[in-house]
Amino acid sequence: MNTPLLYFHTLRHLRPVQIAGRVWFTLYRPRPQLGAAPQRRSAPGTFVEPVHPESSLPGPGRFRFLNEERSLERGAWEPPDASRLWVYHLHYFDDLNAREADARRAWHQDLLSGWVAGNPPGRGVGWEPYPLSRRIVNWVKWAAAGGELT
């Protein structure tokens, strides 16, 4: 089909504001702001402690999810013999905000460092949307309660 005819048949169904929008976005390309980051805001109120679940970390590098206890082999964040749901739980980091989590702070710090080292950006179960969203919430709660994220 002829190119001008194709444009005619496409544009004749558009409203003027749609045509103006297409022209605008063709000519104007927004650019990211590469300047200094804005200053950090202070918290607007006091931090309210979340409900603390039972601990899922009975020992350093040892996890209990879904009535199944396993040890985390060095850097193996996706054990091949574990169910997908168990691996999802592993990536949630729910224990950061569990009961008596302060007693396990050193273990948590090691796990956080190990997770960052063992899960390159965008690859693996830990980067799927649901485990990622749960982990973000847990890390933010932990940091808001005094934990240190490097």
N, CA and C atoms as an extended XYZ file, in Angstrom:
450
Properties=species:S:1:pos:R:3:atomname:S:1:resname:S:1:resid:I:1 pbc="F F F"
N         0.843       -1.183        0.000 N   MET     1
C         0.000        0.000        0.000 CA  MET     1
C         0.884        1.241        0.000 C   MET     1
N         0.417        2.271       -0.621 N   ASN     2
C         1.127        3.533       -0.738 CA  ASN     2
C         1.280        4.181        0.639 C   ASN     2
N         2.465        4.697        0.972 N   THR     3
C         2.724        5.280        2.296 CA  THR     3
C         1.832        6.483        2.597 C   THR     3
N         1.673        7.459        1.712 N   PRO     4
C         0.775        8.585        2.035 CA  PRO     4
C        -0.665        8.119        2.257 C   PRO     4
N        -1.099        7.140        1.502 N   LEU     5
C        -2.448        6.613        1.671 CA  LEU     5
C        -2.587        5.918        3.029 C   LEU     5
N        -1.548        5.208        3.441 N   LEU     6
C        -1.546        4.552        4.737 CA  LEU     6
C        -1.655        5.583        5.860 C   LEU     6
N        -0.890        6.672        5.754 N   TYR     7
C        -0.973        7.736        6.754 CA  TYR     7
C        -2.363        8.358        6.771 C   TYR     7
N        -2.917        8.596        5.609 N   PHE     8
C        -4.255        9.190        5.536 CA  PHE     8
C        -5.282        8.315        6.256 C   PHE     8
N        -5.263        7.034        5.972 N   HIS     9
C        -6.245        6.133        6.578 CA  HIS     9
C        -6.017        5.958        8.083 C   HIS     9
N        -4.791        6.175        8.528 N   THR    10
C        -4.512        6.103        9.965 CA  THR    10
C        -4.930        7.391       10.653 C   THR    10
N        -4.535        8.532       10.083 N   LEU    11
C        -4.758        9.819       10.738 CA  LEU    11
C        -6.210       10.287       10.685 C   LEU    11
N        -6.964        9.855        9.733 N   ARG    12
C        -8.340       10.353        9.607 CA  ARG    12
C        -9.217        9.936       10.784 C   ARG    12
N        -8.819        8.889       11.521 N   HIS    13
C        -9.613        8.435       12.662 CA  HIS    13
C        -9.183        9.088       13.974 C   HIS    13
N        -8.096        9.859       13.939 N   LEU    14
C        -7.587       10.474       15.159 CA  LEU    14
C        -8.208       11.843       15.389 C   LEU    14
N        -8.363       12.198       16.665 N   ARG    15
C        -8.820       13.538       17.027 CA  ARG    15
C        -7.628       14.482       16.952 C   ARG    15
N        -7.852       15.775       16.824 N   PRO    16
C        -6.738       16.729       16.723 CA  PRO    16
C        -5.780       16.659       17.919 C   PRO    16
N        -6.296       16.446       19.114 N   VAL    17
C        -5.422       16.381       20.284 CA  VAL    17
C        -4.502       15.161       20.205 C   VAL    17
N        -4.957       14.080       19.593 N   GLN    18
C        -4.115       12.898       19.426 CA  GLN    18
C        -3.011       13.158       18.408 C   GLN    18
N        -3.328       13.868       17.356 N   ILE    19
C        -2.317       14.206       16.346 CA  ILE    19
C        -1.273       15.131       16.963 C   ILE    19
N        -1.742       16.136       17.722 N   ALA    20
C        -0.812       17.055       18.392 CA  ALA    20
C         0.085       16.287       19.366 C   ALA    20
N        -0.477       15.319       20.071 N   GLY    21
C         0.298       14.521       21.004 CA  GLY    21
C         1.377       13.714       20.303 C   GLY    21
N         1.045       13.151       19.152 N   ARG    22
C         2.042       12.386       18.396 CA  ARG    22
C         3.173       13.280       17.905 C   ARG    22
N         2.825       14.466       17.429 N   VAL    23
C         3.852       15.407       16.964 CA  VAL    23
C         4.734       15.819       18.139 C   VAL    23
N         4.094       16.154       19.290 N   TRP    24
C         4.839       16.584       20.475 CA  TRP    24
C         5.837       15.522       20.926 C   TRP    24
N         5.399       14.283       21.046 N   PHE    25
C         6.283       13.224       21.534 CA  PHE    25
C         7.311       12.783       20.499 C   PHE    25
N         7.093       13.122       19.231 N   THR    26
C         8.105       12.857       18.219 CA  THR    26
C         9.228       13.888       18.314 C   THR    26
N         8.865       15.159       18.580 N   LEU    27
C         9.850       16.230       18.648 CA  LEU    27
C        10.522       16.348       20.018 C   LEU    27
N         9.782       16.081       21.071 N   TYR    28
C        10.301       16.271       22.426 CA  TYR    28
C        10.584       14.926       23.076 C   TYR    28
N        11.801       14.705       23.458 N   ARG    29
C        12.194       13.474       24.152 CA  ARG    29
C        12.625       13.851       25.565 C   ARG    29
N        11.870       13.461       26.580 N   PRO    30
C        12.291       13.779       27.951 CA  PRO    30
C        13.623       13.113       28.271 C   PRO    30
N        14.432       13.793       29.052 N   ARG    31
C        15.742       13.263       29.438 CA  ARG    31
C        15.776       13.096       30.947 C   ARG    31
N        16.504       12.109       31.417 N   PRO    32
C        16.609       11.935       32.873 CA  PRO    32
C        17.404       13.078       33.485 C   PRO    32
N        17.058       13.414       34.712 N   GLN    33
C        17.789       14.451       35.439 CA  GLN    33
C        19.027       13.799       36.048 C   GLN    33
N        20.185       14.227       35.582 N   LEU    34
C        21.429       13.613       36.008 CA  LEU    34
C        22.145       14.414       37.087 C   LEU    34
N        21.477       15.418       37.625 N   GLY    35
C        22.084       16.239       38.673 CA  GLY    35
C        22.141       15.489       39.993 C   GLY    35
N        22.503       16.223       41.029 N   ALA    36
C        22.592       15.635       42.364 CA  ALA    36
C        21.220       15.152       42.821 C   ALA    36
N        21.228       14.106       43.609 N   ALA    37
C        19.980       13.565       44.137 CA  ALA    37
C        19.367       14.553       45.125 C   ALA    37
N        18.040       14.579       45.243 N   PRO    38
C        17.425       15.479       46.215 CA  PRO    38
C        17.792       15.075       47.639 C   PRO    38
N        17.687       16.020       48.550 N   GLN    39
C        18.000       15.714       49.938 CA  GLN    39
C        16.993       14.723       50.479 C   GLN    39
N        17.473       13.899       51.400 N   ARG    40
C        16.616       12.884       52.013 CA  ARG    40
C        15.621       13.543       52.947 C   ARG    40
N        14.366       13.121       52.860 N   ARG    41
C        13.346       13.660       53.750 CA  ARG    41
C        13.426       12.980       55.097 C   ARG    41
N        13.039       13.700       56.109 N   SER    42
C        12.938       13.064       57.422 CA  SER    42
C        11.589       12.365       57.499 C   SER    42
N        11.505       11.371       58.346 N   ALA    43
C        10.256       10.621       58.490 CA  ALA    43
C         9.171       11.549       59.033 C   ALA    43
N         7.958       11.501       58.460 N   PRO    44
C         6.909       12.429       58.887 CA  PRO    44
C         6.333       12.123       60.275 C   PRO    44
N         6.554       10.953       60.785 N   GLY    45
C         6.004       10.590       62.090 CA  GLY    45
C         6.890        9.554       62.752 C   GLY    45
N         6.358        8.937       63.753 N   THR    46
C         7.131        7.901       64.433 CA  THR    46
C         6.913        6.570       63.729 C   THR    46
N         7.922        5.745       63.768 N   PHE    47
C         7.848        4.434       63.135 CA  PHE    47
C         7.004        3.503       63.994 C   PHE    47
N         6.030        2.883       63.385 N   VAL    48
C         5.164        1.932       64.080 CA  VAL    48
C         5.687        0.536       63.784 C   VAL    48
N         6.032       -0.192       64.829 N   GLU    49
C         6.567       -1.537       64.664 CA  GLU    49
C         5.540       -2.439       63.983 C   GLU    49
N         5.962       -3.229       62.984 N   PRO    50
C         5.030       -4.156       62.340 CA  PRO    50
C         4.793       -5.376       63.223 C   PRO    50
N         3.786       -6.159       62.862 N   VAL    51
C         3.537       -7.420       63.548 CA  VAL    51
C         4.713       -8.341       63.229 C   VAL    51
N         5.278       -8.951       64.234 N   HIS    52
C         6.459       -9.782       64.043 CA  HIS    52
C         6.068      -11.246       63.891 C   HIS    52
N         6.365      -11.853       62.732 N   PRO    53
C         6.072      -13.282       62.542 CA  PRO    53
C         7.091      -14.141       63.295 C   PRO    53
N         6.837      -15.432       63.312 N   GLU    54
C         7.789      -16.367       63.914 CA  GLU    54
C         9.068      -16.370       63.085 C   GLU    54
N        10.171      -16.683       63.736 N   SER    55
C        11.455      -16.731       63.053 CA  SER    55
C        11.502      -17.914       62.082 C   SER    55
N        12.136      -17.697       60.948 N   SER    56
C        12.338      -18.772       59.973 CA  SER    56
C        13.819      -19.095       59.832 C   SER    56
N        14.631      -18.560       60.738 N   LEU    57
C        16.079      -18.732       60.684 CA  LEU    57
C        16.562      -19.360       61.991 C   LEU    57
N        16.528      -20.707       62.080 N   PRO    58
C        16.927      -21.362       63.335 CA  PRO    58
C        18.433      -21.344       63.600 C   PRO    58
N        19.230      -21.068       62.603 N   GLY    59
C        20.678      -21.019       62.765 CA  GLY    59
C        21.286      -20.250       61.613 C   GLY    59
N        22.561      -19.912       61.697 N   PRO    60
C        23.173      -19.176       60.586 CA  PRO    60
C        23.159      -20.005       59.297 C   PRO    60
N        22.547      -19.437       58.262 N   GLY    61
C        22.482      -20.144       56.985 CA  GLY    61
C        21.514      -21.306       56.963 C   GLY    61
N        20.647      -21.407       57.957 N   ARG    62
C        19.673      -22.502       58.037 CA  ARG    62
C        18.272      -21.887       58.034 C   ARG    62
N        17.385      -22.407       57.186 N   PHE    63
C        16.055      -21.823       57.016 CA  PHE    63
C        14.966      -22.862       57.224 C   PHE    63
N        13.834      -22.406       57.739 N   ARG    64
C        12.669      -23.275       57.908 CA  ARG    64
C        11.463      -22.573       57.279 C   ARG    64
N        10.998      -23.151       56.168 N   PHE    65
C         9.804      -22.665       55.476 CA  PHE    65
C         8.926      -23.859       55.149 C   PHE    65
N         7.624      -23.685       55.253 N   LEU    66
C         6.668      -24.708       54.832 CA  LEU    66
C         6.957      -26.058       55.502 C   LEU    66
N         7.329      -26.025       56.778 N   ASN    67
C         7.653      -27.218       57.572 CA  ASN    67
C         8.817      -28.017       56.982 C   ASN    67
N         9.693      -27.349       56.288 N   GLU    68
C        10.860      -27.987       55.699 CA  GLU    68
C        12.088      -27.145       56.045 C   GLU    68
N        13.081      -27.774       56.650 N   GLU    69
C        14.284      -27.054       57.071 CA  GLU    69
C        15.448      -27.453       56.180 C   GLU    69
N        16.199      -26.448       55.738 N   ARG    70
C        17.342      -26.670       54.856 CA  ARG    70
C        18.458      -25.710       55.220 C   ARG    70
N        19.672      -26.100       54.853 N   SER    71
C        20.820      -25.207       54.986 CA  SER    71
C        21.085      -24.558       53.636 C   SER    71
N        21.474      -23.310       53.693 N   LEU    72
C        21.813      -22.588       52.471 CA  LEU    72
C        23.270      -22.877       52.142 C   LEU    72
N        23.471      -23.565       51.048 N   GLU    73
C        24.844      -23.810       50.596 CA  GLU    73
C        25.416      -22.487       50.113 C   GLU    73
N        26.692      -22.290       50.220 N   ARG    74
C        27.341      -21.022       49.878 CA  ARG    74
C        26.919      -20.529       48.507 C   ARG    74
N        26.162      -19.457       48.464 N   GLY    75
C        25.774      -18.838       47.210 CA  GLY    75
C        24.681      -19.539       46.433 C   GLY    75
N        24.102      -20.615       46.963 N   ALA    76
C        23.061      -21.361       46.245 CA  ALA    76
C        21.691      -20.837       46.659 C   ALA    76
N        21.276      -19.739       46.072 N   TRP    77
C        20.002      -19.116       46.430 CA  TRP    77
C        18.818      -19.763       45.727 C   TRP    77
N        19.070      -20.768       44.902 N   GLU    78
C        18.007      -21.523       44.255 CA  GLU    78
C        18.330      -23.008       44.339 C   GLU    78
N        18.149      -23.629       45.516 N   PRO    79
C        18.457      -25.060       45.637 CA  PRO    79
C        17.647      -25.869       44.625 C   PRO    79
N        18.301      -26.732       43.848 N   PRO    80
C        17.593      -27.455       42.787 CA  PRO    80
C        16.552      -28.445       43.310 C   PRO    80
N        16.733      -28.963       44.522 N   ASP    81
C        15.785      -29.946       45.038 CA  ASP    81
C        14.683      -29.315       45.884 C   ASP    81
N        14.653      -27.998       46.004 N   ALA    82
C        13.612      -27.313       46.778 CA  ALA    82
C        12.461      -26.927       45.858 C   ALA    82
N        11.263      -26.866       46.433 N   SER    83
C        10.106      -26.440       45.633 CA  SER    83
C        10.228      -24.954       45.313 C   SER    83
N         9.556      -24.537       44.283 N   ARG    84
C         9.600      -23.124       43.878 CA  ARG    84
C         9.058      -22.227       44.985 C   ARG    84
N         8.018      -22.663       45.672 N   LEU    85
C         7.452      -21.874       46.765 CA  LEU    85
C         8.458      -21.717       47.896 C   LEU    85
N         9.198      -22.775       48.211 N   TRP    86
C        10.212      -22.697       49.261 CA  TRP    86
C        11.294      -21.693       48.862 C   TRP    86
N        11.703      -21.704       47.599 N   VAL    87
C        12.717      -20.766       47.117 CA  VAL    87
C        12.175      -19.337       47.166 C   VAL    87
N        10.902      -19.146       46.847 N   TYR    88
C        10.294      -17.818       46.971 CA  TYR    88
C        10.428      -17.328       48.409 C   TYR    88
N        10.084      -18.188       49.372 N   HIS    89
C        10.181      -17.803       50.777 CA  HIS    89
C        11.614      -17.437       51.150 C   HIS    89
N        12.569      -18.138       50.600 N   LEU    90
C        13.967      -17.855       50.870 CA  LEU    90
C        14.325      -16.423       50.465 C   LEU    90
N        13.772      -15.961       49.356 N   HIS    91
C        14.088      -14.634       48.830 CA  HIS    91
C        13.267      -13.514       49.475 C   HIS    91
N        12.265      -13.832       50.261 N   TYR    92
C        11.440      -12.788       50.892 CA  TYR    92
C        12.175      -12.038       51.994 C   TYR    92
N        13.064      -12.712       52.722 N   PHE    93
C        13.761      -12.129       53.872 CA  PHE    93
C        12.786      -11.729       54.979 C   PHE    93
N        11.763      -12.540       55.205 N   ASP    94
C        10.797      -12.260       56.264 CA  ASP    94
C        11.431      -12.273       57.650 C   ASP    94
N        12.511      -13.009       57.829 N   ASP    95
C        13.109      -13.118       59.152 CA  ASP    95
C        13.730      -11.809       59.630 C   ASP    95
N        14.000      -10.882       58.728 N   LEU    96
C        14.550       -9.590       59.139 CA  LEU    96
C        13.637       -8.894       60.145 C   LEU    96
N        12.339       -9.145       60.036 N   ASN    97
C        11.363       -8.471       60.888 CA  ASN    97
C        10.610       -9.447       61.779 C   ASN    97
N        11.190      -10.610       62.015 N   ALA    98
C        10.543      -11.628       62.842 CA  ALA    98
C        10.802      -11.348       64.327 C   ALA    98
N        10.199      -12.145       65.160 N   ARG    99
C        10.403      -12.014       66.613 CA  ARG    99
C        11.868      -12.199       66.964 C   ARG    99
N        12.336      -11.377       67.883 N   GLU   100
C        13.710      -11.434       68.396 CA  GLU   100
C        14.748      -11.366       67.276 C   GLU   100
N        14.464      -10.582       66.243 N   ALA   101
C        15.382      -10.462       65.102 CA  ALA   101
C        16.686       -9.775       65.493 C   ALA   101
N        16.656       -8.946       66.526 N   ASP   102
C        17.884       -8.257       66.945 CA  ASP   102
C        18.977       -9.244       67.343 C   ASP   102
N        18.589      -10.383       67.890 N   ALA   103
C        19.564      -11.391       68.305 CA  ALA   103
C        20.256      -12.030       67.090 C   ALA   103
N        19.642      -11.920       65.917 N   ARG   104
C        20.185      -12.531       64.704 CA  ARG   104
C        20.726      -11.488       63.726 C   ARG   104
N        20.961      -10.273       64.200 N   ARG   105
C        21.366       -9.168       63.324 CA  ARG   105
C        22.631       -9.495       62.520 C   ARG   105
N        23.622      -10.116       63.138 N   ALA   106
C        24.862      -10.466       62.414 CA  ALA   106
C        24.563      -11.487       61.311 C   ALA   106
N        23.702      -12.451       61.607 N   TRP   107
C        23.316      -13.439       60.583 CA  TRP   107
C        22.625      -12.721       59.424 C   TRP   107
N        21.735      -11.797       59.769 N   HIS   108
C        21.001      -11.066       58.735 CA  HIS   108
C        21.957      -10.268       57.853 C   HIS   108
N        22.915       -9.605       58.477 N   GLN   109
C        23.865       -8.813       57.705 CA  GLN   109
C        24.636       -9.701       56.732 C   GLN   109
N        25.039      -10.883       57.183 N   ASP   110
C        25.739      -11.829       56.300 CA  ASP   110
C        24.838      -12.288       55.159 C   ASP   110
N        23.558      -12.547       55.481 N   LEU   111
C        22.623      -12.983       54.444 CA  LEU   111
C        22.392      -11.891       53.406 C   LEU   111
N        22.245      -10.659       53.857 N   LEU   112
C        22.048       -9.552       52.920 CA  LEU   112
C        23.238       -9.434       51.973 C   LEU   112
N        24.434       -9.470       52.526 N   SER   113
C        25.638       -9.381       51.686 CA  SER   113
C        25.726      -10.572       50.738 C   SER   113
N        25.414      -11.757       51.248 N   GLY   114
C        25.448      -12.957       50.419 CA  GLY   114
C        24.416      -12.917       49.309 C   GLY   114
N        23.242      -12.361       49.602 N   TRP   115
C        22.200      -12.282       48.578 CA  TRP   115
C        22.638      -11.348       47.463 C   TRP   115
N        23.166      -10.192       47.827 N   VAL   116
C        23.607       -9.230       46.813 CA  VAL   116
C        24.711       -9.831       45.950 C   VAL   116
N        25.642      -10.544       46.566 N   ALA   117
C        26.743      -11.159       45.814 CA  ALA   117
C        26.273      -12.319       44.948 C   ALA   117
N        25.270      -13.073       45.412 N   GLY   118
C        24.858      -14.282       44.711 CA  GLY   118
C        23.697      -14.130       43.752 C   GLY   118
N        23.159      -12.915       43.605 N   ASN   119
C        22.010      -12.694       42.727 CA  ASN   119
C        22.251      -11.478       41.843 C   ASN   119
N        22.911      -11.669       40.702 N   PRO   120
C        23.164      -10.536       39.803 CA  PRO   120
C        21.844       -9.903       39.362 C   PRO   120
N        21.835       -8.595       39.155 N   PRO   121
C        20.592       -7.896       38.794 CA  PRO   121
C        19.871       -8.513       37.611 C   PRO   121
N        18.578       -8.754       37.818 N   GLY   122
C        17.713       -9.226       36.746 CA  GLY   122
C        17.720      -10.713       36.473 C   GLY   122
N        18.525      -11.493       37.196 N   ARG   123
C        18.592      -12.929       36.911 CA  ARG   123
C        18.180      -13.731       38.136 C   ARG   123
N        17.362      -14.734       37.913 N   GLY   124
C        16.996      -15.651       38.975 CA  GLY   124
C        15.645      -15.352       39.608 C   GLY   124
N        15.220      -16.256       40.470 N   VAL   125
C        13.925      -16.178       41.135 CA  VAL   125
C        13.809      -14.914       41.975 C   VAL   125
N        14.895      -14.486       42.586 N   GLY   126
C        14.863      -13.317       43.444 CA  GLY   126
C        14.473      -12.039       42.745 C   GLY   126
N        14.554      -12.006       41.428 N   TRP   127
C        14.208      -10.812       40.672 CA  TRP   127
C        12.827      -10.908       40.023 C   TRP   127
N        12.121      -11.984       40.278 N   GLU   128
C        10.743      -12.062       39.790 CA  GLU   128
C         9.900      -11.070       40.596 C   GLU   128
N         8.805      -10.575       40.034 N   PRO   129
C         8.069       -9.481       40.674 CA  PRO   129
C         7.615       -9.741       42.113 C   PRO   129
N         7.056      -10.900       42.395 N   TYR   130
C         6.523      -11.100       43.742 CA  TYR   130
C         7.609      -11.225       44.807 C   TYR   130
N         8.635      -12.080       44.626 N   PRO   131
C         9.700      -12.104       45.636 CA  PRO   131
C        10.406      -10.748       45.771 C   PRO   131
N        10.578      -10.056       44.661 N   LEU   132
C        11.229       -8.751       44.700 CA  LEU   132
C        10.427       -7.758       45.531 C   LEU   132
N         9.120       -7.712       45.309 N   SER   133
C         8.295       -6.760       46.060 CA  SER   133
C         8.271       -7.094       47.552 C   SER   133
N         8.189       -8.368       47.890 N   ARG   134
C         8.212       -8.756       49.311 CA  ARG   134
C         9.551       -8.412       49.947 C   ARG   134
N        10.639       -8.669       49.229 N   ARG   135
C        11.972       -8.391       49.775 CA  ARG   135
C        12.165       -6.895       49.980 C   ARG   135
N        11.729       -6.086       49.041 N   ILE   136
C        11.858       -4.633       49.180 CA  ILE   136
C        11.148       -4.162       50.441 C   ILE   136
N         9.932       -4.628       50.652 N   VAL   137
C         9.180       -4.235       51.849 CA  VAL   137
C         9.917       -4.655       53.110 C   VAL   137
N        10.413       -5.873       53.151 N   ASN   138
C        11.109       -6.358       54.341 CA  ASN   138
C        12.411       -5.607       54.577 C   ASN   138
N        13.153       -5.298       53.517 N   TRP   139
C        14.402       -4.562       53.689 CA  TRP   139
C        14.123       -3.141       54.176 C   TRP   139
N        13.077       -2.512       53.641 N   VAL   140
C        12.743       -1.153       54.065 CA  VAL   140
C        12.296       -1.140       55.532 C   VAL   140
N        11.466       -2.101       55.923 N   LYS   141
C        11.051       -2.189       57.336 CA  LYS   141
C        12.261       -2.378       58.234 C   LYS   141
N        13.169       -3.247       57.828 N   TRP   142
C        14.357       -3.524       58.616 CA  TRP   142
C        15.229       -2.279       58.758 C   TRP   142
N        15.400       -1.549       57.650 N   ALA   143
C        16.207       -0.318       57.681 CA  ALA   143
C        15.520        0.745       58.541 C   ALA   143
N        14.192        0.833       58.447 N   ALA   144
C        13.457        1.827       59.249 CA  ALA   144
C        13.533        1.511       60.740 C   ALA   144
N        13.712        0.254       61.074 N   ALA   145
C        13.802       -0.148       62.479 CA  ALA   145
C        15.243       -0.097       63.009 C   ALA   145
N        16.181        0.379       62.175 N   GLY   146
C        17.551        0.533       62.652 CA  GLY   146
C        18.573       -0.345       61.994 C   GLY   146
N        18.158       -1.243       61.089 N   GLY   147
C        19.122       -2.076       60.373 CA  GLY   147
C        19.897       -1.239       59.369 C   GLY   147
N        21.077       -1.697       58.998 N   GLU   148
C        21.916       -0.934       58.084 CA  GLU   148
C        22.021       -1.645       56.739 C   GLU   148
N        21.584       -0.946       55.707 N   LEU   149
C        21.719       -1.462       54.346 CA  LEU   149
C        22.942       -0.816       53.722 C   LEU   149
N        23.858       -1.632       53.244 N   THR   150
C        25.079       -1.064       52.643 CA  THR   150
C        24.811       -0.662       51.207 C   THR   150
